[in-house]
């Protein structure tokens, strides 16, 4: 399996799930919404940074391109998961929301995944390398 596929799938599912969860909470408890959105977005950021750092620490070949392709997968997937989840669990969001989710929403998710993995790869360079590596 290509190394970018699981990264893209998991990051897309995570961000799509976070979108659905925060929207569900904001519908049922509007006062908790602003702080929860930052915490939920922080979860996605931490996941990307840690995974990017781990890839650098493990010295994954071509990790920059791996994360580039993962971001391209994660963006549209998060949009689809978000619209589907909102339509099923939150407010019966319709097909009309799909266009915005697959353009602006997907671009935001792709940039979020790529930027956080890039920061993680930068941090991974300062971690001590595993024994036996050169």
FIPAGU-299107 format. One record per atom (N, C-alpha, C): atom name; residue in three letters; x, y, z; chain; residue number from 0. Coordinates in steps of 0.05 Angstrom, whole numbers, plus 32768, in hexadecimal, padded with zeros to 4 digits. Atoms other than C-alpha are relative to their C-alpha. Layout:
BEGIN
   atom   rest     xx     yy     zz   kette    nr
     CA    ALA      X      Y      Z       A   NUM
...
//
This chain:
BEGIN
   atom   rest     xx     yy     zz   kette    nr
      N    UNK   8011   7FE9   8000       A     0
     CA    UNK   8000   8000   8000       A     0
      C    UNK   8012   8019   8000       A     0
      N    UNK   7FF1   7FE7   8000       A     1
     CA    UNK   8019   8045   7FF1       A     1
      C    UNK   8000   800D   801B       A     1
      N    UNK   7FFE   7FF4   7FE5       A     2
     CA    UNK   8031   806A   802F       A     2
      C    UNK   7FEE   8018   8004       A     2
      N    UNK   8010   7FE8   7FFD       A     3
     CA    UNK   8008   80A8   8020       A     3
      C    UNK   7FE2   7FF9   8005       A     3
      N    UNK   801D   8007   7FFE       A     4
     CA    UNK   7FC5   8083   801E       A     4
      C    UNK   7FF6   7FFE   801D       A     4
      N    UNK   800A   8001   7FE4       A     5
     CA    UNK   7FBE   8070   8068       A     5
      C    UNK   8001   801C   800E       A     5
      N    UNK   7FFE   7FE5   7FF4       A     6
     CA    UNK   7FD6   80B6   807C       A     6
      C    UNK   7FE9   8011   7FF7       A     6
      N    UNK   8016   7FF0   800A       A     7
     CA    UNK   7FA4   80D7   804F       A     7
      C    UNK   7FE5   7FF7   800A       A     7
      N    UNK   801A   800A   7FF6       A     8
     CA    UNK   7F6B   80AA   8063       A     8
      C    UNK   7FFB   8006   801D       A     8
      N    UNK   8004   7FFB   7FE3       A     9
     CA    UNK   7F76   80B0   80AE       A     9
      C    UNK   7FFE   801E   8006       A     9
      N    UNK   8002   7FE4   7FFA       A    10
     CA    UNK   7F82   80FB   80AD       A    10
      C    UNK   7FE5   800C   7FF5       A    10
      N    UNK   8019   7FF8   800B       A    11
     CA    UNK   7F45   8105   8080       A    11
      C    UNK   7FE9   7FF8   8011       A    11
      N    UNK   8015   800A   7FEE       A    12
     CA    UNK   7F19   80DA   80AC       A    12
      C    UNK   8000   800F   801B       A    12
      N    UNK   7FFE   7FF2   7FE7       A    13
     CA    UNK   7F33   80FD   80EA       A    13
      C    UNK   7FF5   801C   7FFE       A    13
      N    UNK   800A   7FE5   8003       A    14
     CA    UNK   7F26   8143   80D0       A    14
      C    UNK   7FE2   8000   7FF9       A    14
      N    UNK   801C   8002   8006       A    15
     CA    UNK   7EE2   812F   80B3       A    15
      C    UNK   7FF0   7FFA   8019       A    15
      N    UNK   800D   8007   7FE7       A    16
     CA    UNK   7ECF   810F   80F5       A    16
      C    UNK   7FFF   8018   8014       A    16
      N    UNK   7FFF   7FE9   7FEF       A    17
     CA    UNK   7EE5   814D   811B       A    17
      C    UNK   7FEC   8015   7FF7       A    17
      N    UNK   8014   7FED   800A       A    18
     CA    UNK   7EBA   8179   80EE       A    18
      C    UNK   7FE4   7FF8   8009       A    18
      N    UNK   801B   8009   7FF9       A    19
     CA    UNK   7E7D   814E   80FB       A    19
      C    UNK   7FFC   8002   801E       A    19
      N    UNK   8002   7FFE   7FE3       A    20
     CA    UNK   7E8A   814A   8146       A    20
      C    UNK   7FFC   801C   800A       A    20
      N    UNK   8003   7FE4   7FF7       A    21
     CA    UNK   7E93   8195   814F       A    21
      C    UNK   7FE5   800C   7FF7       A    21
      N    UNK   801A   7FF5   8008       A    22
     CA    UNK   7E55   81A4   8126       A    22
      C    UNK   7FE9   7FF4   8010       A    22
      N    UNK   8015   800D   7FEF       A    23
     CA    UNK   7E2C   8172   814E       A    23
      C    UNK   7FFF   800D   801C       A    23
      N    UNK   7FFF   7FF3   7FE6       A    24
     CA    UNK   7E43   8192   818F       A    24
      C    UNK   7FF5   801C   7FFE       A    24
      N    UNK   800A   7FE4   8003       A    25
     CA    UNK   7E35   81D8   8175       A    25
      C    UNK   7FE2   8001   7FFD       A    25
      N    UNK   801D   8000   8002       A    26
     CA    UNK   7DEE   81C4   8164       A    26
      C    UNK   7FF3   7FFB   801B       A    26
      N    UNK   800C   8008   7FE7       A    27
     CA    UNK   7DE0   81A5   81A8       A    27
      C    UNK   8009   8012   8018       A    27
      N    UNK   7FF6   7FEF   7FEA       A    28
     CA    UNK   7E0A   81D4   81D3       A    28
      C    UNK   8010   8018   7FF4       A    28
      N    UNK   7FF3   7FEA   800F       A    29
     CA    UNK   7E19   8216   81AF       A    29
      C    UNK   8016   800F   8010       A    29
      N    UNK   7FEC   7FF2   7FF0       A    30
     CA    UNK   7E41   8233   81E9       A    30
      C    UNK   801B   7FF3   8000       A    30
      N    UNK   7FE7   800F   7FFF       A    31
     CA    UNK   7E76   81FD   81E6       A    31
      C    UNK   800F   8000   7FE5       A    31
      N    UNK   7FF6   8003   801B       A    32
     CA    UNK   7E82   8204   819C       A    32
      C    UNK   801B   800E   7FFB       A    32
      N    UNK   7FE7   7FF3   8008       A    33
     CA    UNK   7EBB   8238   8196       A    33
      C    UNK   8019   7FF3   800C       A    33
      N    UNK   7FE8   800D   7FF4       A    34
     CA    UNK   7EEB   8218   81C7       A    34
      C    UNK   8004   7FE3   7FF6       A    34
      N    UNK   7FFE   801C   800A       A    35
     CA    UNK   7EDB   81D2   81AE       A    35
      C    UNK   800C   7FFF   7FE4       A    35
      N    UNK   7FF5   8000   801B       A    36
     CA    UNK   7EEC   81E5   8166       A    36
      C    UNK   801E   8002   8001       A    36
      N    UNK   7FE3   7FFD   7FFE       A    37
     CA    UNK   7F32   81FB   817B       A    37
      C    UNK   800D   7FE7   800B       A    37
      N    UNK   7FF5   8019   7FF5       A    38
     CA    UNK   7F3D   81BC   81A4       A    38
      C    UNK   7FFF   7FEA   7FEB       A    38
      N    UNK   8002   8015   8015       A    39
     CA    UNK   7F24   818F   816B       A    39
      C    UNK   8014   8005   7FEA       A    39
      N    UNK   7FEC   7FFA   8014       A    40
     CA    UNK   7F4F   81B3   8138       A    40
      C    UNK   801C   7FFA   800A       A    40
      N    UNK   7FE7   8007   7FF3       A    41
     CA    UNK   7F89   81AC   8168       A    41
      C    UNK   8006   7FE3   7FFF       A    41
      N    UNK   7FFD   801D   8002       A    42
     CA    UNK   7F7E   8161   8167       A    42
      C    UNK   800B   7FF8   7FE5       A    42
      N    UNK   7FF7   8006   801B       A    43
     CA    UNK   7F87   815F   811C       A    43
      C    UNK   801C   800A   7FFC       A    43
      N    UNK   7FE5   7FF5   8002       A    44
     CA    UNK   7FC4   818C   8120       A    44
      C    UNK   8015   7FEE   800E       A    44
      N    UNK   7FED   8011   7FF0       A    45
     CA    UNK   7FE5   8160   8156       A    45
      C    UNK   8004   7FE6   7FF1       A    45
      N    UNK   7FFD   8019   800F       A    46
     CA    UNK   7FD7   8121   812D       A    46
      C    UNK   8013   8004   7FE8       A    46
      N    UNK   7FEF   7FFB   8017       A    47
     CA    UNK   7FF8   813F   80EF       A    47
      C    UNK   801D   8005   8008       A    47
      N    UNK   7FE5   7FFA   7FF7       A    48
     CA    UNK   8034   815A   8115       A    48
      C    UNK   800E   7FE6   800A       A    48
      N    UNK   7FF4   8019   7FF5       A    49
     CA    UNK   8040   8118   813A       A    49
      C    UNK   8007   7FEC   7FEA       A    49
      N    UNK   7FFB   8013   8016       A    50
     CA    UNK   8039   80EE   80FB       A    50
      C    UNK   8016   8009   7FEE       A    50
      N    UNK   7FEA   7FF5   8010       A    51
     CA    UNK   8066   811B   80D3       A    51
      C    UNK   801B   7FFD   800E       A    51
      N    UNK   7FE7   8003   7FF1       A    52
     CA    UNK   809B   811A   810A       A    52
      C    UNK   8008   7FE3   8001       A    52
      N    UNK   7FFA   801C   7FFF       A    53
     CA    UNK   8096   80CF   810F       A    53
      C    UNK   800C   7FF6   7FE5       A    53
      N    UNK   7FF5   8007   801B       A    54
     CA    UNK   80A1   80C8   80C3       A    54
      C    UNK   801D   8009   7FFD       A    54
      N    UNK   7FE4   7FF6   8002       A    55
     CA    UNK   80E0   80F3   80C8       A    55
      C    UNK   8012   7FF0   8013       A    55
      N    UNK   7FF0   800F   7FED       A    56
     CA    UNK   80F8   80CF   8106       A    56
      C    UNK   8007   7FE4   7FF5       A    56
      N    UNK   7FFC   801B   800C       A    57
     CA    UNK   80EF   808C   80E1       A    57
      C    UNK   800F   8002   7FE6       A    57
      N    UNK   7FF1   7FFB   8019       A    58
     CA    UNK   8112   80AB   80A4       A    58
      C    UNK   7FF1   7FF4   7FE8       A    58
      N    UNK   8011   8009   8017       A    59
     CA    UNK   80D9   809B   8074       A    59
      C    UNK   8009   800E   7FE7       A    59
      N    UNK   7FF8   7FF4   8019       A    60
     CA    UNK   80F1   80A5   802D       A    60
      C    UNK   7FE9   800E   7FF2       A    60
      N    UNK   8014   7FF1   800E       A    61
     CA    UNK   80CC   80DA   8006       A    61
      C    UNK   7FE9   800A   8010       A    61
      N    UNK   8016   7FF9   7FEE       A    62
     CA    UNK   80A4   80F0   8042       A    62
      C    UNK   7FF2   801A   7FF8       A    62
      N    UNK   800D   7FE7   8009       A    63
     CA    UNK   8096   8135   8024       A    63
      C    UNK   7FEA   7FFA   7FEC       A    63
      N    UNK   8014   8007   8014       A    64
     CA    UNK   8073   8118   7FE8       A    64
      C    UNK   7FEB   7FED   800B       A    64
      N    UNK   8014   8011   7FF3       A    65
     CA    UNK   8051   80E3   8013       A    65
      C    UNK   7FEB   8011   800D       A    65
      N    UNK   8013   7FEF   7FF2       A    66
     CA    UNK   8031   811A   803C       A    66
      C    UNK   7FF1   8012   7FEC       A    66
      N    UNK   800E   7FF0   8015       A    67
     CA    UNK   8021   8143   7FFD       A    67
      C    UNK   7FE8   7FF0   7FF5       A    67
      N    UNK   8015   8010   800B       A    68
     CA    UNK   7FF9   810A   7FE0       A    68
      C    UNK   7FEB   7FF9   8015       A    68
      N    UNK   8013   8005   7FEA       A    69
     CA    UNK   7FDA   80FA   8024       A    69
      C    UNK   7FEE   8018   8004       A    69
      N    UNK   8010   7FE8   7FFD       A    70
     CA    UNK   7FC2   8142   8028       A    70
      C    UNK   7FEB   8002   7FEA       A    70
      N    UNK   8013   8000   8017       A    71
     CA    UNK   7FA2   813C   7FE3       A    71
      C    UNK   7FEA   7FEC   8004       A    71
      N    UNK   8015   8014   7FFA       A    72
     CA    UNK   7F7C   80FE   7FFB       A    72
      C    UNK   7FEF   800A   8018       A    72
      N    UNK   800E   7FF8   7FE8       A    73
     CA    UNK   7F6A   811B   803F       A    73
      C    UNK   7FEC   8016   7FFC       A    73
      N    UNK   8012   7FE9   8004       A    74
     CA    UNK   7F4A   815B   8025       A    74
      C    UNK   7FE4   7FF8   7FF7       A    74
      N    UNK   801B   8007   8009       A    75
     CA    UNK   7F11   813F   7FFB       A    75
      C    UNK   7FF3   7FEB   8012       A    75
      N    UNK   800C   8014   7FEF       A    76
     CA    UNK   7F08   8104   802A       A    76
      C    UNK   7FF3   800D   8019       A    76
      N    UNK   800B   7FF2   7FE9       A    77
     CA    UNK   7EFE   8132   8066       A    77
      C    UNK   7FE6   800F   7FF8       A    77
      N    UNK   8019   7FF3   800A       A    78
     CA    UNK   7ECB   815A   803C       A    78
      C    UNK   7FE9   7FED   7FFE       A    78
      N    UNK   8015   8015   8003       A    79
     CA    UNK   7EA4   811B   802A       A    79
      C    UNK   7FF6   7FF6   801B       A    79
      N    UNK   8007   800A   7FE6       A    80
     CA    UNK   7EA6   8101   8071       A    80
      C    UNK   7FF0   8015   8010       A    80
      N    UNK   800E   7FEB   7FF2       A    81
     CA    UNK   7E91   8144   808D       A    81
      C    UNK   7FE3   8004   7FF6       A    81
      N    UNK   801B   7FFD   800A       A    82
     CA    UNK   7E55   814C   805F       A    82
      C    UNK   7FEF   7FE8   8006       A    82
      N    UNK   8010   8018   7FFA       A    83
     CA    UNK   7E3F   8104   8067       A    83
      C    UNK   7FF9   7FFE   801E       A    83
      N    UNK   8005   8001   7FE3       A    84
     CA    UNK   7E47   8106   80B3       A    84
      C    UNK   7FEC   8015   8009       A    84
      N    UNK   8013   7FEB   7FF8       A    85
     CA    UNK   7E22   8148   80B9       A    85
      C    UNK   7FE3   7FF9   7FF6       A    85
      N    UNK   801B   8007   800A       A    86
     CA    UNK   7DE9   812E   808D       A    86
      C    UNK   7FF4   7FE9   8010       A    86
      N    UNK   800B   8017   7FF1       A    87
     CA    UNK   7DE2   80EF   80B7       A    87
      C    UNK   7FFC   8006   801E       A    87
      N    UNK   8000   7FFD   7FE3       A    88
     CA    UNK   7DF0   8108   80FE       A    88
      C    UNK   7FF9   801B   800A       A    88
      N    UNK   8003   7FE5   7FF6       A    89
     CA    UNK   7DE8   8153   8102       A    89
      C    UNK   7FE6   800D   7FF6       A    89
      N    UNK   8016   7FEF   8008       A    90
     CA    UNK   7DB8   817A   80D7       A    90
      C    UNK   7FF6   7FFA   7FE3       A    90
      N    UNK   8009   8008   801B       A    91
     CA    UNK   7DA8   8154   8096       A    91
      C    UNK   800B   8012   7FEB       A    91
      N    UNK   7FF2   7FF0   8014       A    92
     CA    UNK   7DDB   817C   806F       A    92
      C    UNK   7FFC   7FF2   7FE5       A    92
      N    UNK   8006   800B   801A       A    93
     CA    UNK   7DCC   8172   8025       A    93
      C    UNK   8017   8000   7FED       A    93
      N    UNK   7FEB   8002   8014       A    94
     CA    UNK   7DF3   8167   7FE6       A    94
      C    UNK   800B   801B   7FF8       A    94
      N    UNK   7FF6   7FE5   8007       A    95
     CA    UNK   7DF8   81B2   7FDC       A    95
      C    UNK   8019   8008   800F       A    95
      N    UNK   7FE8   7FFA   7FF0       A    96
     CA    UNK   7E2E   81B4   8012       A    96
      C    UNK   8018   7FF2   7FF5       A    96
      N    UNK   7FEA   800F   800B       A    97
     CA    UNK   7E59   8184   7FEB       A    97
      C    UNK   8014   8011   7FF0       A    97
      N    UNK   7FEE   7FEF   8011       A    98
     CA    UNK   7E75   81B8   7FBB       A    98
      C    UNK   8013   8010   8011       A    98
      N    UNK   7FEF   7FF1   7FEE       A    99
     CA    UNK   7E90   81E4   7FF3       A    99
      C    UNK   8013   7FEE   800F       A    99
      N    UNK   7FEF   8013   7FF1       A   100
     CA    UNK   7EAB   81A8   8018       A   100
      C    UNK   8016   7FF5   7FEF       A   100
      N    UNK   7FEC   800C   8011       A   101
     CA    UNK   7ED0   818E   7FDC       A   101
      C    UNK   8013   8015   7FF3       A   101
      N    UNK   7FEE   7FEB   800B       A   102
     CA    UNK   7EEF   81D1   7FC9       A   102
      C    UNK   800E   800E   8017       A   102
      N    UNK   7FF3   7FF1   7FEA       A   103
     CA    UNK   7EFD   8201   8003       A   103
      C    UNK   8007   7FEF   8018       A   103
      N    UNK   7FFC   8012   7FE9       A   104
     CA    UNK   7EF5   81CD   803A       A   104
      C    UNK   8017   7FEC   7FFB       A   104
      N    UNK   7FEB   8013   8007       A   105
     CA    UNK   7F22   819B   8016       A   105
      C    UNK   801B   800E   7FFF       A   105
      N    UNK   7FE6   7FF1   8001       A   106
     CA    UNK   7F57   81D0   8009       A   106
      C    UNK   800A   8006   801C       A   106
      N    UNK   7FF8   7FFA   7FE5       A   107
     CA    UNK   7F57   81E4   8052       A   107
      C    UNK   800B   7FE7   800D       A   107
      N    UNK   7FF7   8019   7FF4       A   108
     CA    UNK   7F5E   819B   8068       A   108
      C    UNK   801B   7FF8   7FF5       A   108
      N    UNK   7FE7   8008   800D       A   109
     CA    UNK   7F95   818D   8036       A   109
      C    UNK   8017   8012   800A       A   109
      N    UNK   7FEB   7FEE   7FF6       A   110
     CA    UNK   7FBC   81CB   804C       A   110
      C    UNK   8006   7FFA   801E       A   110
      N    UNK   7FFC   8006   7FE3       A   111
     CA    UNK   7FB1   81B9   8096       A   111
      C    UNK   8011   7FE7   8003       A   111
      N    UNK   7FF1   8019   7FFF       A   112
     CA    UNK   7FCB   8172   808B       A   112
      C    UNK   801D   8004   7FF7       A   112
      N    UNK   7FE6   7FFC   800B       A   113
     CA    UNK   8006   8188   8061       A   113
      C    UNK   8011   8012   8012       A   113
      N    UNK   7FF1   7FEE   7FEF       A   114
     CA    UNK   801B   81C1   808F       A   114
      C    UNK   8007   7FF3   801A       A   114
      N    UNK   7FFA   800C   7FE6       A   115
     CA    UNK   8016   819A   80CF       A   115
      C    UNK   8014   7FE9   7FFD       A   115
      N    UNK   7FEC   8015   8004       A   116
     CA    UNK   803C   815F   80B2       A   116
      C    UNK   801B   800C   7FFA       A   116
      N    UNK   7FE7   7FF2   8005       A   117
     CA    UNK   8071   8190   8099       A   117
      C    UNK   800D   800A   8019       A   117
      N    UNK   7FF5   7FF8   7FE5       A   118
     CA    UNK   8079   81AD   80DF       A   118
      C    UNK   800A   7FE8   800E       A   118
      N    UNK   7FF7   8019   7FF3       A   119
     CA    UNK   807D   8166   80F9       A   119
      C    UNK   801A   7FF6   7FF5       A   119
      N    UNK   7FE7   8009   800C       A   120
     CA    UNK   80B2   8154   80C7       A   120
      C    UNK   8018   8011   8008       A   120
      N    UNK   7FEB   7FEE   7FF6       A   121
     CA    UNK   80DA   8191   80DC       A   121
      C    UNK   8008   7FFA   801C       A   121
      N    UNK   7FFA   8008   7FE4       A   122
     CA    UNK   80D4   817D   8125       A   122
      C    UNK   800D   7FE5   8001       A   122
      N    UNK   7FF4   801B   8000       A   123
     CA    UNK   80E6   8136   8114       A   123
      C    UNK   801E   8001   7FFA       A   123
      N    UNK   7FE3   7FFD   8005       A   124
     CA    UNK   812A   814F   80FC       A   124
      C    UNK   8010   8005   8019       A   124
      N    UNK   7FF2   7FFA   7FE8       A   125
     CA    UNK   813C   8165   8142       A   125
      C    UNK   7FFF   7FE9   8014       A   125
      N    UNK   8001   8017   7FEE       A   126
     CA    UNK   8129   8123   8163       A   126
      C    UNK   8019   7FEF   7FFC       A   126
      N    UNK   7FE9   8012   8004       A   127
     CA    UNK   8162   80F3   8171       A   127
      C    UNK   7FF8   7FE8   7FEF       A   127
      N    UNK   8005   8016   8013       A   128
     CA    UNK   8166   80BD   813B       A   128
      C    UNK   8000   7FE5   800F       A   128
      N    UNK   8000   801B   7FF4       A   129
     CA    UNK   8157   8074   814D       A   129
      C    UNK   801C   7FF3   7FFE       A   129
      N    UNK   7FE6   800D   8001       A   130
     CA    UNK   8193   8049   815D       A   130
      C    UNK   8002   7FEE   7FE7       A   130
      N    UNK   7FFB   8011   8018       A   131
     CA    UNK   81B2   8026   8121       A   131
      C    UNK   7FFC   800F   7FE6       A   131
      N    UNK   8003   7FF0   8019       A   132
     CA    UNK   81A1   805E   80F0       A   132
      C    UNK   8017   8013   7FFD       A   132
      N    UNK   7FE9   7FEE   8005       A   133
     CA    UNK   81D4   808B   80D0       A   133
      C    UNK   7FF7   801B   7FF8       A   133
//
